[in-house]
């Protein structure tokens, strides 16, 4: 398995048999408005361009996983890419209607905690709570995925979530070899954070049975936790060797 970190939550999982795109935000820098104008510097999103290193592997994509429909996980360019190539999509039952209406090829729909066959292995839709307090109502329904593929590491895509009992259940009972964690602590100009606080992310990492890939940093203007902030905290906690903190366009081989 190779994990291609593109930027933000966009990830490509490459195996000998498949090439799976996760949450495609494929547009150029500045194609979306700022998500914060007071608490963070009001830059247009994405605040970085699409990495040239990822363009080649993008051409090999043959399936897509979508955790939810926020534009930093599925933008106009991502939709156009999926539609033009009619790439099969696996998604939450809450997103099926909107994706199909947009002309995308929904091949598999998941409900929470119901395991299904997936590309020769299995996939489980896992609950994700997108924020603390009432802000989660505005954020809407989100789904993570626990995936097993033949002769590969098990993979937990936790998605945009805070640290809940459901997330703990995946770590403790399913014991993923690799977990992908959104660590940018995204926040609007109002309400509580939309993602785990840095303290909760550290707790997640402590509790993870395997390695953790940290993403959702330095691509969208409302994410205050940077790679350096995370690395410094990991060093203090003695967790630096347990976590990959990839640069955009880099490849991780577990």
C-alpha positions as a Markdown table, in Angstrom:
| # | Residue | x | y | z |
|---|---|---|---|---|
| 1 | Unk | 0.0 | 0.0 | 0.0 |
| 2 | Unk | 1.0 | 3.6 | -0.8 |
| 3 | Unk | -0.7 | 6.6 | 0.7 |
| 4 | Unk | -0.5 | 9.7 | -1.4 |
| 5 | Unk | -1.2 | 12.8 | 0.7 |
| 6 | Unk | -2.4 | 15.4 | -1.8 |
| 7 | Unk | -3.6 | 18.3 | 0.4 |
| 8 | Unk | -6.1 | 18.9 | 3.1 |
| 9 | Unk | -8.2 | 15.7 | 3.4 |
| 10 | Unk | -7.5 | 14.6 | -0.2 |
| 11 | Unk | -5.8 | 11.3 | -0.2 |
| 12 | Unk | -5.1 | 8.5 | -2.7 |
| 13 | Unk | -4.8 | 4.9 | -1.5 |
| 14 | Unk | -2.8 | 2.9 | -4.0 |
| 15 | Unk | -2.6 | -0.9 | -3.9 |
| 16 | Unk | -1.4 | -3.4 | -6.5 |
| 17 | Unk | -4.9 | -3.7 | -7.7 |
| 18 | Unk | -6.7 | -0.4 | -7.0 |
| 19 | Unk | -6.3 | 3.3 | -6.8 |
| 20 | Unk | -8.8 | 4.9 | -4.4 |
| 21 | Unk | -9.3 | 8.7 | -4.2 |
| 22 | Unk | -10.6 | 10.1 | -0.9 |
| 23 | Unk | -12.4 | 13.5 | -0.7 |
| 24 | Unk | -11.2 | 15.2 | -3.9 |
| 25 | Unk | -10.5 | 18.9 | -3.5 |
| 26 | Unk | -8.8 | 19.3 | -6.9 |
| 27 | Unk | -9.3 | 23.0 | -7.7 |
| 28 | Unk | -6.6 | 25.7 | -8.1 |
| 29 | Unk | -5.6 | 27.9 | -5.2 |
| 30 | Unk | -8.1 | 30.7 | -4.4 |
| 31 | Unk | -11.1 | 29.2 | -6.2 |
| 32 | Unk | -13.3 | 29.2 | -3.0 |
| 33 | Unk | -14.1 | 32.1 | -0.5 |
| 34 | Unk | -12.5 | 32.3 | 2.9 |
| 35 | Unk | -14.1 | 30.1 | 5.6 |
| 36 | Unk | -13.0 | 32.6 | 8.3 |
| 37 | Unk | -12.4 | 36.3 | 8.1 |
| 38 | Unk | -12.0 | 37.3 | 11.8 |
| 39 | Unk | -10.3 | 34.4 | 13.7 |
| 40 | Unk | -8.1 | 33.6 | 10.8 |
| 41 | Unk | -6.5 | 35.6 | 8.0 |
| 42 | Unk | -9.1 | 36.1 | 5.3 |
| 43 | Unk | -7.4 | 34.2 | 2.4 |
| 44 | Unk | -9.3 | 32.6 | -0.4 |
| 45 | Unk | -9.3 | 28.8 | -0.4 |
| 46 | Unk | -7.5 | 26.6 | -1.0 |
| 47 | Unk | -4.6 | 28.7 | 0.2 |
| 48 | Unk | -2.2 | 26.4 | -1.6 |
| 49 | Unk | -2.2 | 25.0 | -5.1 |
| 50 | Unk | -2.7 | 21.4 | -6.2 |
| 51 | Unk | 0.7 | 19.7 | -5.8 |
| 52 | Unk | 2.3 | 18.8 | -9.2 |
| 53 | Unk | 3.6 | 15.6 | -7.6 |
| 54 | Unk | 0.1 | 14.2 | -7.3 |
| 55 | Unk | -1.0 | 14.8 | -10.9 |
| 56 | Unk | 0.4 | 11.5 | -12.2 |
| 57 | Unk | -1.3 | 9.2 | -9.6 |
| 58 | Unk | -4.6 | 11.1 | -10.0 |
| 59 | Unk | -4.7 | 9.7 | -13.6 |
| 60 | Unk | -4.8 | 6.1 | -12.2 |
| 61 | Unk | -7.8 | 6.6 | -9.9 |
| 62 | Unk | -10.5 | 3.9 | -10.3 |
| 63 | Unk | -12.7 | 4.5 | -7.3 |
| 64 | Unk | -13.6 | 7.3 | -4.9 |
| 65 | Unk | -14.6 | 7.6 | -1.3 |
| 66 | Unk | -16.5 | 10.6 | -0.1 |
| 67 | Unk | -17.0 | 11.3 | 3.6 |
| 68 | Unk | -19.2 | 14.4 | 3.2 |
| 69 | Unk | -20.1 | 17.2 | 0.9 |
| 70 | Unk | -18.3 | 20.2 | 2.3 |
| 71 | Unk | -16.4 | 22.0 | -0.5 |
| 72 | Unk | -13.0 | 21.4 | 1.1 |
| 73 | Unk | -13.7 | 17.7 | 0.6 |
| 74 | Unk | -15.5 | 17.8 | -2.7 |
| 75 | Unk | -15.1 | 21.0 | -4.7 |
| 76 | Unk | -16.2 | 21.9 | -8.2 |
| 77 | Unk | -13.1 | 20.5 | -9.8 |
| 78 | Unk | -13.4 | 17.3 | -7.8 |
| 79 | Unk | -17.0 | 16.9 | -9.0 |
| 80 | Unk | -16.0 | 17.6 | -12.6 |
| 81 | Unk | -13.2 | 15.0 | -12.4 |
| 82 | Unk | -15.5 | 12.3 | -11.1 |
| 83 | Unk | -18.3 | 13.1 | -13.5 |
| 84 | Unk | -16.1 | 13.3 | -16.6 |
| 85 | Unk | -14.6 | 9.9 | -15.9 |
| 86 | Unk | -17.7 | 8.3 | -14.3 |
| 87 | Unk | -15.5 | 7.0 | -11.5 |
| 88 | Unk | -17.5 | 4.8 | -9.1 |
| 89 | Unk | -18.2 | 6.4 | -5.7 |
| 90 | Unk | -18.8 | 4.9 | -2.3 |
| 91 | Unk | -20.6 | 7.3 | 0.1 |
| 92 | Unk | -23.0 | 7.7 | 3.0 |
| 93 | Unk | -26.7 | 7.2 | 2.4 |
| 94 | Unk | -27.1 | 10.8 | 3.5 |
| 95 | Unk | -25.1 | 12.0 | 0.5 |
| 96 | Unk | -26.3 | 9.6 | -2.2 |
| 97 | Unk | -29.2 | 11.8 | -3.5 |
| 98 | Unk | -27.0 | 15.0 | -3.9 |
| 99 | Unk | -24.2 | 13.1 | -5.6 |
| 100 | Unk | -26.5 | 11.3 | -8.0 |
| 101 | Unk | -28.3 | 14.6 | -8.8 |
| 102 | Unk | -24.9 | 16.1 | -9.7 |
| 103 | Unk | -24.4 | 13.4 | -12.3 |
| 104 | Unk | -21.8 | 11.4 | -10.3 |
| 105 | Unk | -21.7 | 7.6 | -10.4 |
| 106 | Unk | -22.7 | 6.4 | -7.0 |
| 107 | Unk | -21.9 | 2.7 | -6.9 |
| 108 | Unk | -22.2 | 1.9 | -3.2 |
| 109 | Unk | -24.1 | 3.5 | -0.3 |
| 110 | Unk | -23.3 | 2.9 | 3.3 |
| 111 | Unk | -25.1 | 3.2 | 6.6 |
| 112 | Unk | -23.3 | 3.6 | 10.0 |
| 113 | Unk | -22.0 | 0.4 | 11.6 |
| 114 | Unk | -23.1 | -1.9 | 8.7 |
| 115 | Unk | -20.1 | -3.7 | 7.1 |
| 116 | Unk | -20.2 | -4.2 | 3.4 |
| 117 | Unk | -18.1 | -5.9 | 0.7 |
| 118 | Unk | -15.6 | -3.5 | -0.9 |
| 119 | Unk | -13.1 | -4.1 | -3.7 |
| 120 | Unk | -12.4 | -7.6 | -2.6 |
| 121 | Unk | -12.3 | -6.7 | 1.1 |
| 122 | Unk | -14.7 | -4.9 | 3.4 |
| 123 | Unk | -15.8 | -1.4 | 4.4 |
| 124 | Unk | -17.6 | -0.1 | 7.5 |
| 125 | Unk | -19.3 | 3.3 | 7.6 |
| 126 | Unk | -18.3 | 4.9 | 10.9 |
| 127 | Unk | -20.0 | 7.8 | 12.7 |
| 128 | Unk | -18.2 | 11.2 | 12.7 |
| 129 | Unk | -19.3 | 14.2 | 14.7 |
| 130 | Unk | -18.2 | 17.3 | 12.9 |
| 131 | Unk | -17.6 | 19.8 | 15.7 |
| 132 | Unk | -18.2 | 20.5 | 19.4 |
| 133 | Unk | -21.6 | 21.7 | 20.6 |
| 134 | Unk | -24.3 | 23.2 | 18.4 |
| 135 | Unk | -21.9 | 23.8 | 15.5 |
| 136 | Unk | -22.2 | 20.1 | 14.6 |
| 137 | Unk | -25.8 | 20.8 | 13.5 |
| 138 | Unk | -24.6 | 23.2 | 10.9 |
| 139 | Unk | -21.9 | 20.9 | 9.8 |
| 140 | Unk | -24.3 | 18.1 | 9.0 |
| 141 | Unk | -23.9 | 14.4 | 8.6 |
| 142 | Unk | -20.4 | 13.0 | 8.1 |
| 143 | Unk | -19.1 | 9.4 | 7.7 |
| 144 | Unk | -15.7 | 7.9 | 8.3 |
| 145 | Unk | -14.6 | 4.5 | 6.9 |
| 146 | Unk | -12.9 | 1.5 | 8.3 |
| 147 | Unk | -11.4 | -0.5 | 5.4 |
| 148 | Unk | -9.8 | -3.9 | 5.0 |
| 149 | Unk | -8.3 | -4.9 | 1.6 |
| 150 | Unk | -6.6 | -8.2 | 0.7 |
| 151 | Unk | -3.0 | -8.4 | 1.9 |
| 152 | Unk | -3.0 | -4.8 | 3.0 |
| 153 | Unk | -3.0 | -2.8 | 6.3 |
| 154 | Unk | -6.4 | -2.0 | 7.8 |
| 155 | Unk | -7.2 | 1.6 | 7.3 |
| 156 | Unk | -9.4 | 4.0 | 9.4 |
| 157 | Unk | -10.4 | 7.2 | 7.7 |
| 158 | Unk | -11.8 | 9.0 | 10.7 |
| 159 | Unk | -13.0 | 12.0 | 8.6 |
| 160 | Unk | -13.9 | 15.4 | 10.1 |
| 161 | Unk | -14.8 | 14.5 | 13.6 |
| 162 | Unk | -14.2 | 15.2 | 17.3 |
| 163 | Unk | -13.1 | 12.5 | 19.7 |
| 164 | Unk | -16.2 | 10.6 | 20.5 |
| 165 | Unk | -17.1 | 7.2 | 22.0 |
| 166 | Unk | -17.7 | 6.0 | 18.5 |
| 167 | Unk | -14.2 | 7.0 | 17.4 |
| 168 | Unk | -12.8 | 5.3 | 20.5 |
| 169 | Unk | -14.7 | 2.1 | 19.6 |
| 170 | Unk | -13.0 | 1.9 | 16.3 |
| 171 | Unk | -9.6 | 2.3 | 17.8 |
| 172 | Unk | -10.2 | -0.1 | 20.7 |
| 173 | Unk | -12.3 | -2.8 | 19.0 |
| 174 | Unk | -11.3 | -2.7 | 15.3 |
| 175 | Unk | -7.6 | -1.9 | 16.0 |
| 176 | Unk | -6.7 | -0.2 | 12.7 |
| 177 | Unk | -3.1 | -0.6 | 11.5 |
| 178 | Unk | -3.3 | 3.0 | 10.1 |
| 179 | Unk | -5.6 | 5.8 | 11.1 |
| 180 | Unk | -6.0 | 9.1 | 9.2 |
| 181 | Unk | -6.8 | 12.0 | 11.5 |
| 182 | Unk | -7.8 | 15.6 | 10.7 |
| 183 | Unk | -5.6 | 17.7 | 13.0 |
| 184 | Unk | -6.1 | 21.3 | 11.8 |
| 185 | Unk | -8.6 | 22.2 | 14.5 |
| 186 | Unk | -10.8 | 24.0 | 11.9 |
| 187 | Unk | -13.1 | 26.7 | 13.2 |
| 188 | Unk | -15.5 | 29.3 | 11.9 |
| 189 | Unk | -15.7 | 32.8 | 13.2 |
| 190 | Unk | -18.4 | 31.7 | 15.6 |
| 191 | Unk | -18.9 | 28.6 | 17.8 |
| 192 | Unk | -16.5 | 25.9 | 18.9 |
| 193 | Unk | -14.0 | 24.1 | 16.7 |
| 194 | Unk | -15.2 | 21.8 | 13.8 |
| 195 | Unk | -12.4 | 19.3 | 14.3 |
| 196 | Unk | -10.6 | 17.8 | 17.3 |
| 197 | Unk | -8.7 | 20.3 | 19.5 |
| 198 | Unk | -5.0 | 19.6 | 19.6 |
| 199 | Unk | -5.4 | 18.0 | 23.0 |
| 200 | Unk | -8.1 | 15.6 | 21.8 |
| 201 | Unk | -6.0 | 14.8 | 18.7 |
| 202 | Unk | -3.1 | 13.9 | 21.0 |
| 203 | Unk | -5.5 | 11.6 | 23.0 |
| 204 | Unk | -6.6 | 10.0 | 19.7 |
| 205 | Unk | -2.9 | 9.4 | 18.8 |
| 206 | Unk | -2.1 | 8.0 | 22.3 |
| 207 | Unk | -5.0 | 5.6 | 22.0 |
| 208 | Unk | -4.4 | 4.5 | 18.4 |
| 209 | Unk | -3.1 | 0.9 | 18.2 |
| 210 | Unk | -1.1 | 1.7 | 15.0 |
| 211 | Unk | 0.4 | 4.6 | 13.1 |
| 212 | Unk | -1.5 | 7.8 | 12.4 |
| 213 | Unk | -1.4 | 10.0 | 9.3 |
| 214 | Unk | -2.2 | 13.6 | 10.2 |
| 215 | Unk | -3.9 | 15.7 | 7.6 |
| 216 | Unk | -6.3 | 18.7 | 7.1 |
| 217 | Unk | -3.6 | 21.3 | 7.8 |
| 218 | Unk | -2.2 | 24.4 | 5.9 |
| 219 | Unk | -4.6 | 24.1 | 3.0 |
| 220 | Unk | -7.8 | 25.9 | 4.2 |
| 221 | Unk | -7.7 | 29.2 | 5.9 |
| 222 | Unk | -9.7 | 28.3 | 9.0 |
| 223 | Unk | -7.3 | 25.6 | 10.3 |
| 224 | Unk | -5.0 | 27.2 | 12.9 |
| 225 | Unk | -3.0 | 24.1 | 13.8 |
| 226 | Unk | 0.0 | 23.9 | 11.5 |
| 227 | Unk | 2.4 | 21.0 | 10.8 |
| 228 | Unk | 5.1 | 22.6 | 13.0 |
| 229 | Unk | 2.6 | 23.2 | 15.9 |
| 230 | Unk | 1.6 | 19.5 | 15.7 |
| 231 | Unk | 5.2 | 18.3 | 15.4 |
| 232 | Unk | 6.3 | 20.3 | 18.4 |
| 233 | Unk | 3.5 | 18.9 | 20.5 |
| 234 | Unk | 4.2 | 15.3 | 19.3 |
| 235 | Unk | 7.8 | 15.7 | 20.3 |
| 236 | Unk | 6.8 | 16.9 | 23.8 |
| 237 | Unk | 4.5 | 13.9 | 24.1 |
| 238 | Unk | 7.0 | 11.4 | 22.9 |
| 239 | Unk | 4.7 | 10.5 | 19.9 |
| 240 | Unk | 6.8 | 11.8 | 17.0 |
| 241 | Unk | 7.6 | 8.4 | 15.6 |
| 242 | Unk | 4.0 | 7.3 | 15.8 |
| 243 | Unk | 2.7 | 9.9 | 13.4 |
| 244 | Unk | 3.2 | 10.8 | 9.8 |
| 245 | Unk | 2.9 | 14.6 | 9.1 |
| 246 | Unk | 3.3 | 14.6 | 5.4 |
| 247 | Unk | 3.9 | 17.6 | 3.1 |
| 248 | Unk | 1.5 | 18.1 | 0.2 |
| 249 | Unk | 2.2 | 15.7 | -2.7 |
| 250 | Unk | 4.2 | 13.3 | -0.6 |
| 251 | Unk | 4.0 | 9.5 | -0.5 |
| 252 | Unk | 3.9 | 7.3 | 2.6 |
| 253 | Unk | 4.7 | 3.6 | 2.3 |
| 254 | Unk | 3.7 | 1.9 | 5.6 |
